[in-house]
Amino acid sequence: MLVPELTTRDPDASASRLAGFGFSSEDGLWRLGSQALRLVVGQAEGHGRIDHIALTVPDMDAALARLFARGIALDPEVTPLGPEIIPEFWGDGLRYVYLLGPQGARIELCQRISGAPAAMGSDHVGLPCHDISTMLAFFLAQGATPLATFTLSRPEGVIPVRFLAFHGGVIELYQPSTPARVTEGHWSRLLVQGLPGVVKGPEGLDLAPL
């Protein structure tokens, strides 16, 4: 099992926000379908080495209508006008939108244009990289399996993207044309079931036992 850890100054407010997304607390984790995460109390700020988690949805418009009614808002830094499309992803393309999770932590919704899963759940964990080759090599050494390779050509530059299967989850590695900041962000580390101890990865990434 792969579980992102979310560091929060206010666990009660964060729990309320997660409930607004549809998460429920169970055995020390917050779960929504196949997505699980853990809340911990701390002082992390901003968007760090782990930029976001992504949830797959069968119907983007219906999901957004439901979440907006619960007070969930768009992330104005990424998708201020609502859903956008990445035509290169997964054959026919992908609709996506970023929302503000607890304390502004990014939660992405994804809907494949064709072949979308029937239920809301885990899609991927997004990691921006300074050097995608080094980060890819690290995950492969930890037992990850390549799923897909994409190259996005955008006005700001070319963005290489790699998707990896890793301990029951999916990792998205991407190298933005503007280098990502290495900080301890809201999404603070990845918890891996069965890991014997903390593993220090490139660019400030930590893997820790679940």
C-alpha positions as CSV (number, residue, x, y, z in Angstrom):
1,M,0.0,0.0,0.0
2,L,1.2,3.5,-0.9
3,V,-0.1,6.3,1.4
4,P,0.7,10.0,1.1
5,E,1.2,11.8,4.4
6,L,-0.4,15.2,4.8
7,T,1.1,17.5,7.4
8,T,-1.3,20.0,9.0
9,R,-1.3,22.7,11.7
10,D,-5.0,22.2,12.3
11,P,-6.1,18.5,12.3
12,D,-9.8,19.3,13.0
13,A,-10.1,21.7,10.1
14,S,-8.2,19.4,7.8
15,A,-10.4,16.4,8.8
16,S,-13.5,18.5,8.0
17,R,-12.1,19.4,4.6
18,L,-11.3,15.8,3.8
19,A,-14.8,14.8,4.8
20,G,-16.0,17.4,2.3
21,F,-14.1,15.6,-0.4
22,G,-15.8,12.3,0.7
23,F,-13.0,10.8,2.8
24,S,-13.8,9.0,6.0
25,S,-11.6,8.0,8.9
26,E,-10.7,4.3,9.4
27,D,-8.0,2.7,11.4
28,G,-5.8,5.8,11.6
29,L,-6.1,6.6,7.8
30,W,-8.5,8.7,5.8
31,R,-10.0,6.7,2.9
32,L,-11.9,7.5,-0.3
33,G,-12.4,4.4,-2.4
34,S,-8.9,3.1,-3.3
35,Q,-7.2,6.3,-2.0
36,A,-5.8,6.3,1.5
37,L,-3.8,9.0,3.3
38,R,-2.6,9.9,6.7
39,L,-2.9,13.2,8.6
40,V,-0.1,14.3,10.9
41,V,0.3,17.5,12.9
42,G,3.2,19.7,11.9
43,Q,4.3,23.0,10.4
44,A,4.8,22.2,6.7
45,E,3.9,25.0,4.3
46,G,3.2,25.4,0.6
47,H,3.7,22.9,-2.2
48,G,6.9,20.8,-1.9
49,R,8.6,17.8,-3.3
50,I,5.2,16.0,-3.4
51,D,3.0,18.5,-5.3
52,H,-0.4,16.8,-5.3
53,I,-2.4,13.7,-5.0
54,A,-4.9,12.9,-7.8
55,L,-8.3,11.2,-7.6
56,T,-9.9,9.5,-10.5
57,V,-13.6,10.3,-11.1
58,P,-16.1,8.7,-13.5
59,D,-17.8,12.0,-14.3
60,M,-15.9,15.3,-13.8
61,D,-18.8,17.6,-14.0
62,A,-20.9,15.7,-11.5
63,A,-18.0,15.4,-9.1
64,L,-17.3,19.1,-9.3
65,A,-21.0,20.0,-8.8
66,R,-21.1,17.8,-5.7
67,L,-17.8,19.2,-4.3
68,F,-18.6,22.8,-5.0
69,A,-21.9,22.3,-3.1
70,R,-19.8,21.2,-0.1
71,G,-17.6,24.3,-0.2
72,I,-14.6,22.9,-2.0
73,A,-12.9,25.5,-4.3
74,L,-10.7,25.5,-7.4
75,D,-7.0,26.0,-7.0
76,P,-6.5,29.5,-8.5
77,E,-2.8,28.9,-9.1
78,V,-3.3,26.0,-11.5
79,T,-6.8,25.7,-12.9
80,P,-8.6,28.9,-12.0
81,L,-11.2,28.5,-14.8
82,G,-12.0,24.9,-14.2
83,P,-11.2,21.6,-15.9
84,E,-8.6,21.5,-18.7
85,I,-7.5,18.7,-21.0
86,I,-4.2,16.9,-21.6
87,P,-4.7,15.4,-25.0
88,E,-1.5,13.3,-25.0
89,F,-2.5,11.2,-21.9
90,W,-4.0,7.7,-22.1
91,G,-5.1,7.5,-25.7
92,D,-8.0,9.9,-26.0
93,G,-6.8,12.4,-23.4
94,L,-7.5,13.3,-19.8
95,R,-9.7,16.0,-18.2
96,Y,-8.2,17.4,-15.0
97,V,-8.7,20.1,-12.4
98,Y,-6.9,21.1,-9.2
99,L,-8.8,21.8,-6.0
100,L,-7.8,23.2,-2.6
101,G,-7.6,20.5,0.0
102,P,-6.7,21.0,3.7
103,Q,-4.7,24.2,4.2
104,G,-4.5,24.6,0.4
105,A,-2.9,21.2,-0.2
106,R,-3.5,20.3,-3.9
107,I,-5.9,17.6,-4.8
108,E,-6.4,16.9,-8.4
109,L,-9.4,15.3,-10.1
110,C,-8.8,13.2,-13.2
111,Q,-11.2,11.8,-15.8
112,R,-10.0,9.8,-18.7
113,I,-11.9,10.7,-21.9
114,S,-12.4,7.0,-22.5
115,G,-12.1,4.1,-20.0
116,A,-12.6,6.1,-16.8
117,P,-13.0,3.9,-13.7
118,A,-16.6,3.5,-12.5
119,A,-15.8,4.8,-8.9
120,M,-13.9,7.6,-7.3
121,G,-10.5,6.6,-6.0
122,S,-6.7,6.8,-6.3
123,D,-5.2,7.9,-9.6
124,H,-1.6,9.0,-8.8
125,V,0.8,11.0,-6.6
126,G,2.4,13.9,-8.5
127,L,6.2,14.6,-8.0
128,P,7.8,17.5,-10.0
129,C,11.5,16.9,-10.5
130,H,14.6,18.9,-11.2
131,D,16.1,15.8,-12.8
132,I,13.6,13.2,-13.8
133,S,16.2,10.7,-14.8
134,T,17.6,10.6,-11.3
135,M,14.2,10.4,-9.7
136,L,13.1,7.6,-12.1
137,A,16.3,5.6,-11.3
138,F,15.5,5.9,-7.6
139,F,12.0,4.6,-7.9
140,L,13.1,1.8,-10.2
141,A,15.7,0.7,-7.6
142,Q,12.9,0.7,-5.0
143,G,10.9,-1.8,-7.1
144,A,8.7,0.5,-9.2
145,T,7.4,-0.6,-12.6
146,P,7.1,1.7,-15.6
147,L,3.6,2.3,-16.8
148,A,3.8,5.0,-19.5
149,T,6.0,7.7,-20.9
150,F,4.8,11.0,-22.3
151,T,6.4,14.1,-23.7
152,L,4.2,17.3,-23.5
153,S,5.1,20.2,-25.8
154,R,3.9,23.4,-24.4
155,P,4.6,27.1,-25.1
156,E,6.8,27.3,-21.9
157,G,8.9,24.2,-23.0
158,V,9.0,20.5,-23.3
159,I,7.8,18.5,-20.2
160,P,8.8,14.8,-19.9
161,V,6.4,12.7,-17.8
162,R,6.8,9.2,-16.5
163,F,4.1,7.1,-14.8
164,L,5.2,4.3,-12.5
165,A,3.4,1.5,-10.6
166,F,4.7,1.5,-7.0
167,H,3.4,-0.5,-4.0
168,G,-0.2,-0.6,-5.2
169,G,-0.3,3.1,-6.2
170,V,0.9,5.2,-9.2
171,I,3.6,7.8,-9.2
172,E,3.7,10.6,-11.8
173,L,7.1,12.1,-12.3
174,Y,7.4,15.2,-14.4
175,Q,10.1,17.8,-15.1
176,P,8.7,21.3,-15.4
177,S,10.5,23.8,-17.6
178,T,10.7,26.0,-14.4
179,P,12.5,24.0,-11.7
180,A,10.4,22.8,-8.8
181,R,11.1,24.0,-5.3
182,V,12.5,21.5,-2.9
183,T,10.6,22.2,0.3
184,E,8.7,20.3,3.0
185,G,5.2,20.9,1.6
186,H,1.7,20.0,2.8
187,W,2.2,16.5,1.2
188,S,5.2,15.7,3.3
189,R,6.3,12.1,2.4
190,L,5.1,8.7,1.1
191,L,4.3,5.9,3.5
192,V,5.0,2.4,2.1
193,Q,3.6,-0.7,3.8
194,G,6.4,-3.2,4.6
195,L,9.2,-0.7,4.3
196,P,11.8,-1.5,7.1
197,G,12.9,2.1,7.6
198,V,13.1,5.6,6.2
199,V,14.6,5.8,2.7
200,K,16.0,9.1,1.6
201,G,15.4,9.8,-2.1
202,P,16.6,12.5,-4.4
203,E,15.6,16.1,-4.1
204,G,14.4,15.8,-0.5
205,L,11.9,13.0,-1.1
206,D,11.3,10.7,1.9
207,L,9.8,7.2,1.9
208,A,8.8,5.9,5.3
209,P,7.2,2.8,6.8
210,L,3.4,2.7,7.1
